[in-house]
Amino acid sequence: MSNQNPPASTNFITTIDAITEPGAYVCQSTGHLVRVAPTQQPIKPTDAMCVVGVEPLYVAKISDDAFVTRTQARLIAAGMNLPVQF
């Protein structure tokens, strides 16, 4: 069983390939910060990136601002009990 399954009660968690809006996200399995910049085109992560793995990669949205500072992102993620490795 994987340790990266999302908690059932949190609706801010999604898989990385389901991201449809800009913002700052934290990867649940690694604690990495993922920034999705606003664009004029609809966001289709599969067009811009490809993450391949055996299990889905879960991310939690921590900010609508893709360019939130790292310090602020760390504070937000820590406050949400997410791993912080950035």
FIPAKE-345766 format. One record per atom (N, C-alpha, C): residue in one letter; atom name; x, y, z. Coordinates in nm, 4 decimals. Layout:
! residues N
SITE   residuo   atomo          u          v          w
SITE         a      CA          X          Y          Z
...
***
This chain:
! residues 86
SITE   residuo   atomo          u          v          w
SITE         m       N     0.0838    -0.1190     0.0000
SITE         m      CA     0.0000     0.0000     0.0000
SITE         m       C     0.0878     0.1247     0.0000
SITE         s       N     0.0530     0.2203    -0.0790
SITE         s      CA     0.1305     0.3439    -0.0917
SITE         s       C     0.1008     0.4388     0.0230
SITE         n       N     0.2003     0.5190     0.0603
SITE         n      CA     0.1796     0.6187     0.1645
SITE         n       C     0.1452     0.7548     0.1063
SITE         q       N     0.1185     0.7624    -0.0231
SITE         q      CA     0.0870     0.8921    -0.0824
SITE         q       C    -0.0598     0.9077    -0.1184
SITE         n       N    -0.1463     0.8184    -0.0724
SITE         n      CA    -0.2890     0.8339    -0.0974
SITE         n       C    -0.3417     0.9547    -0.0228
SITE         p       N    -0.4308     1.0303    -0.0850
SITE         p      CA    -0.4791     1.1517    -0.0204
SITE         p       C    -0.5761     1.1208     0.0922
SITE         p       N    -0.5767     1.2036     0.1961
SITE         p      CA    -0.6782     1.1872     0.3002
SITE         p       C    -0.8168     1.2069     0.2404
SITE         a       N    -0.9132     1.1304     0.2869
SITE         a      CA    -1.0476     1.1335     0.2291
SITE         a       C    -1.1178     1.2665     0.2499
SITE         s       N    -1.0856     1.3386     0.3556
SITE         s      CA    -1.1611     1.4597     0.3891
SITE         s       C    -1.1044     1.5873     0.3289
SITE         t       N    -0.9950     1.5796     0.2571
SITE         t      CA    -0.9355     1.7018     0.2039
SITE         t       C    -0.9691     1.7175     0.0570
SITE         n       N    -1.0290     1.8308     0.0208
SITE         n      CA    -1.0664     1.8521    -0.1179
SITE         n       C    -0.9678     1.9414    -0.1917
SITE         f       N    -0.8554     1.9764    -0.1306
SITE         f      CA    -0.7543     2.0556    -0.1988
SITE         f       C    -0.6481     1.9663    -0.2607
SITE         i       N    -0.6640     1.8346    -0.2502
SITE         i      CA    -0.5666     1.7398    -0.3031
SITE         i       C    -0.6196     1.6804    -0.4328
SITE         t       N    -0.5306     1.6716    -0.5315
SITE         t      CA    -0.5665     1.6152    -0.6606
SITE         t       C    -0.4439     1.5457    -0.7186
SITE         t       N    -0.4608     1.4782    -0.8283
SITE         t      CA    -0.3447     1.4220    -0.8964
SITE         t       C    -0.2844     1.5309    -0.9851
SITE         i       N    -0.1580     1.5191    -1.0112
SITE         i      CA    -0.0884     1.6235    -1.0875
SITE         i       C    -0.1466     1.6371    -1.2284
SITE         d       N    -0.1946     1.5286    -1.2853
SITE         d      CA    -0.2500     1.5374    -1.4207
SITE         d       C    -0.3917     1.5939    -1.4231
SITE         a       N    -0.4499     1.6192    -1.3057
SITE         a      CA    -0.5838     1.6772    -1.2996
SITE         a       C    -0.5813     1.8274    -1.2691
SITE         i       N    -0.4636     1.8856    -1.2596
SITE         i      CA    -0.4527     2.0293    -1.2326
SITE         i       C    -0.5098     2.1065    -1.3512
SITE         t       N    -0.6015     2.1988    -1.3220
SITE         t      CA    -0.6631     2.2785    -1.4277
SITE         t       C    -0.6533     2.4279    -1.4026
SITE         e       N    -0.5909     2.4679    -1.2920
SITE         e      CA    -0.5798     2.6112    -1.2641
SITE         e       C    -0.4418     2.6433    -1.2098
SITE         p       N    -0.3974     2.7665    -1.2339
SITE         p      CA    -0.2659     2.8064    -1.1859
SITE         p       C    -0.2603     2.8093    -1.0338
SITE         g       N    -0.1389     2.8034    -0.9833
SITE         g      CA    -0.1195     2.8117    -0.8397
SITE         g       C     0.0071     2.7411    -0.7971
SITE         a       N     0.0248     2.7332    -0.6652
SITE         a      CA     0.1373     2.6619    -0.6066
SITE         a       C     0.0840     2.5352    -0.5418
SITE         y       N     0.1516     2.4255    -0.5671
SITE         y      CA     0.1096     2.2944    -0.5184
SITE         y       C     0.2283     2.2276    -0.4505
SITE         v       N     0.2005     2.1386    -0.3549
SITE         v      CA     0.3050     2.0599    -0.2902
SITE         v       C     0.2783     1.9131    -0.3192
SITE         c       N     0.3819     1.8443    -0.3646
SITE         c      CA     0.3728     1.7009    -0.3920
SITE         c       C     0.3711     1.6260    -0.2590
SITE         q       N     0.2705     1.5436    -0.2375
SITE         q      CA     0.2556     1.4738    -0.1103
SITE         q       C     0.3650     1.3716    -0.0853
SITE         s       N     0.4148     1.3067    -0.1872
SITE         s      CA     0.5139     1.2005    -0.1661
SITE         s       C     0.6553     1.2543    -0.1482
SITE         t       N     0.6867     1.3681    -0.2089
SITE         t      CA     0.8238     1.4197    -0.2023
SITE         t       C     0.8380     1.5501    -0.1261
SITE         g       N     0.7287     1.6247    -0.1127
SITE         g      CA     0.7365     1.7553    -0.0487
SITE         g       C     0.7880     1.8644    -0.1413
SITE         h       N     0.7995     1.8350    -0.2703
SITE         h      CA     0.8469     1.9340    -0.3673
SITE         h       C     0.7382     2.0361    -0.3976
SITE         l       N     0.7820     2.1588    -0.4266
SITE         l      CA     0.6913     2.2658    -0.4669
SITE         l       C     0.6732     2.2606    -0.6180
SITE         v       N     0.5491     2.2630    -0.6628
SITE         v      CA     0.5164     2.2622    -0.8059
SITE         v       C     0.4452     2.3934    -0.8359
SITE         r       N     0.4992     2.4713    -0.9282
SITE         r      CA     0.4378     2.5985    -0.9658
SITE         r       C     0.3718     2.5834    -1.1024
SITE         v       N     0.2460     2.6236    -1.1101
SITE         v      CA     0.1725     2.6212    -1.2365
SITE         v       C     0.1379     2.7656    -1.2683
SITE         a       N     0.2092     2.8227    -1.3644
SITE         a      CA     0.1937     2.9643    -1.3986
SITE         a       C     0.0661     2.9884    -1.4782
SITE         p       N     0.0062     3.1052    -1.4599
SITE         p      CA    -0.1115     3.1398    -1.5404
SITE         p       C    -0.0732     3.1523    -1.6875
SITE         t       N    -0.1652     3.1135    -1.7748
SITE         t      CA    -0.1424     3.1245    -1.9191
SITE         t       C    -0.2689     3.1778    -1.9843
SITE         q       N    -0.2570     3.2158    -2.1096
SITE         q      CA    -0.3730     3.2586    -2.1863
SITE         q       C    -0.4523     3.1384    -2.2359
SITE         q       N    -0.3864     3.0239    -2.2434
SITE         q      CA    -0.4495     2.9012    -2.2915
SITE         q       C    -0.5022     2.8209    -2.1726
SITE         p       N    -0.6010     2.7361    -2.1941
SITE         p      CA    -0.6443     2.6466    -2.0861
SITE         p       C    -0.5270     2.5594    -2.0415
SITE         i       N    -0.5186     2.5345    -1.9128
SITE         i      CA    -0.4078     2.4553    -1.8608
SITE         i       C    -0.4328     2.3084    -1.8899
SITE         k       N    -0.3355     2.2495    -1.9576
SITE         k      CA    -0.3373     2.1066    -1.9866
SITE         k       C    -0.1996     2.0539    -1.9488
SITE         p       N    -0.1793     2.0140    -1.8224
SITE         p      CA    -0.0467     1.9714    -1.7790
SITE         p       C     0.0147     1.8635    -1.8656
SITE         t       N    -0.0666     1.7778    -1.9233
SITE         t      CA    -0.0092     1.6717    -2.0048
SITE         t       C     0.0573     1.7276    -2.1298
SITE         d       N     0.0211     1.8496    -2.1720
SITE         d      CA     0.0871     1.9132    -2.2857
SITE         d       C     0.2219     1.9730    -2.2463
SITE         a       N     0.2350     2.0145    -2.1200
SITE         a      CA     0.3548     2.0850    -2.0765
SITE         a       C     0.4517     1.9970    -1.9991
SITE         m       N     0.4037     1.8892    -1.9386
SITE         m      CA     0.4909     1.8040    -1.8594
SITE         m       C     0.4404     1.6608    -1.8653
SITE         c       N     0.5288     1.5718    -1.8337
SITE         c      CA     0.4923     1.4316    -1.8298
SITE         c       C     0.5604     1.3694    -1.7089
SITE         v       N     0.4815     1.3218    -1.6144
SITE         v      CA     0.5333     1.2537    -1.4970
SITE         v       C     0.4843     1.1100    -1.5062
SITE         v       N     0.5776     1.0161    -1.5119
SITE         v      CA     0.5425     0.8763    -1.5308
SITE         v       C     0.5767     0.7990    -1.4043
SITE         g       N     0.4832     0.7205    -1.3579
SITE         g      CA     0.5068     0.6390    -1.2394
SITE         g       C     0.4032     0.5299    -1.2282
SITE         v       N     0.4249     0.4405    -1.1356
SITE         v      CA     0.3341     0.3289    -1.1144
SITE         v       C     0.2051     0.3768    -1.0484
SITE         e       N     0.2162     0.4747    -0.9597
SITE         e      CA     0.1004     0.5263    -0.8866
SITE         e       C     0.0791     0.6735    -0.9220
SITE         p       N    -0.0421     0.7251    -0.9004
SITE         p      CA    -0.0675     0.8668    -0.9270
SITE         p       C     0.0174     0.9546    -0.8349
SITE         l       N     0.0515     1.0714    -0.8831
SITE         l      CA     0.1289     1.1678    -0.8053
SITE         l       C     0.0307     1.2696    -0.7494
SITE         y       N     0.0092     1.2661    -0.6188
SITE         y      CA    -0.0866     1.3554    -0.5545
SITE         y       C    -0.0202     1.4861    -0.5148
SITE         v       N    -0.0906     1.5955    -0.5405
SITE         v      CA    -0.0440     1.7283    -0.5026
SITE         v       C    -0.1556     1.7996    -0.4273
SITE         a       N    -0.1150     1.8902    -0.3399
SITE         a      CA    -0.2105     1.9709    -0.2648
SITE         a       C    -0.1895     2.1169    -0.3028
SITE         k       N    -0.2956     2.1842    -0.3372
SITE         k      CA    -0.2857     2.3257    -0.3726
SITE         k       C    -0.2716     2.4069    -0.2446
SITE         i       N    -0.1677     2.4905    -0.2403
SITE         i      CA    -0.1451     2.5715    -0.1208
SITE         i       C    -0.1686     2.7195    -0.1458
SITE         s       N    -0.1723     2.7604    -0.2728
SITE         s      CA    -0.1918     2.9019    -0.3035
SITE         s       C    -0.2422     2.9181    -0.4464
SITE         d       N    -0.3261     3.0187    -0.4679
SITE         d      CA    -0.3670     3.0542    -0.6037
SITE         d       C    -0.2542     3.1254    -0.6773
SITE         d       N    -0.1582     3.1785    -0.6018
SITE         d      CA    -0.0448     3.2522    -0.6573
SITE         d       C     0.0687     3.1550    -0.6897
SITE         a       N     0.0922     3.1315    -0.8167
SITE         a      CA     0.1999     3.0404    -0.8577
SITE         a       C     0.3365     3.0906    -0.8144
SITE         f       N     0.3487     3.2198    -0.7919
SITE         f      CA     0.4781     3.2794    -0.7608
SITE         f       C     0.4908     3.3208    -0.6147
SITE         v       N     0.4112     3.2571    -0.5268
SITE         v      CA     0.4242     3.2819    -0.3840
SITE         v       C     0.5704     3.2557    -0.3456
SITE         t       N     0.6246     3.3338    -0.2536
SITE         t      CA     0.7652     3.3143    -0.2170
SITE         t       C     0.7833     3.1772    -0.1530
SITE         r       N     0.9055     3.1262    -0.1613
SITE         r      CA     0.9322     2.9947    -0.1019
SITE         r       C     0.9087     2.9960     0.0485
SITE         t       N     0.9484     3.1046     0.1136
SITE         t      CA     0.9284     3.1139     0.2582
SITE         t       C     0.7802     3.1068     0.2922
SITE         q       N     0.6992     3.1835     0.2220
SITE         q      CA     0.5552     3.1823     0.2463
SITE         q       C     0.4961     3.0452     0.2118
SITE         a       N     0.5417     2.9850     0.1033
SITE         a      CA     0.4927     2.8526     0.0645
SITE         a       C     0.5268     2.7489     0.1711
SITE         r       N     0.6465     2.7571     0.2273
SITE         r      CA     0.6846     2.6644     0.3349
SITE         r       C     0.5926     2.6798     0.4553
SITE         l       N     0.5646     2.8041     0.4921
SITE         l      CA     0.4780     2.8299     0.6069
SITE         l       C     0.3369     2.7766     0.5829
SITE         i       N     0.2843     2.8010     0.4630
SITE         i      CA     0.1498     2.7531     0.4298
SITE         i       C     0.1457     2.6005     0.4329
SITE         a       N     0.2438     2.5362     0.3671
SITE         a      CA     0.2465     2.3905     0.3607
SITE         a       C     0.2606     2.3293     0.5000
SITE         a       N     0.3485     2.3862     0.5803
SITE         a      CA     0.3664     2.3351     0.7160
SITE         a       C     0.2380     2.3504     0.7974
SITE         g       N     0.1692     2.4619     0.7796
SITE         g      CA     0.0439     2.4849     0.8483
SITE         g       C    -0.0654     2.3880     0.8063
SITE         m       N    -0.0506     2.3312     0.6870
SITE         m      CA    -0.1478     2.2336     0.6357
SITE         m       C    -0.0999     2.0894     0.6615
SITE         n       N     0.0082     2.0759     0.7392
SITE         n      CA     0.0671     1.9439     0.7709
SITE         n       C     0.1097     1.8683     0.6463
SITE         l       N     0.1626     1.9417     0.5487
SITE         l      CA     0.2151     1.8807     0.4273
SITE         l       C     0.3668     1.8711     0.4392
SITE         p       N     0.4290     1.7764     0.3697
SITE         p      CA     0.5746     1.7679     0.3744
SITE         p       C     0.6360     1.8899     0.3074
SITE         v       N     0.7461     1.9390     0.3623
SITE         v      CA     0.8126     2.0583     0.3078
SITE         v       C     0.9570     2.0202     0.2755
SITE         q       N     0.9865     2.0053     0.1465
SITE         q      CA     1.1215     1.9698     0.1020
SITE         q       C     1.1659     2.0617    -0.0111
SITE         f       N     1.1452     2.1911     0.0085
SITE         f      CA     1.1862     2.2884    -0.0936
SITE         f       C     1.2378     2.4128    -0.0261
***
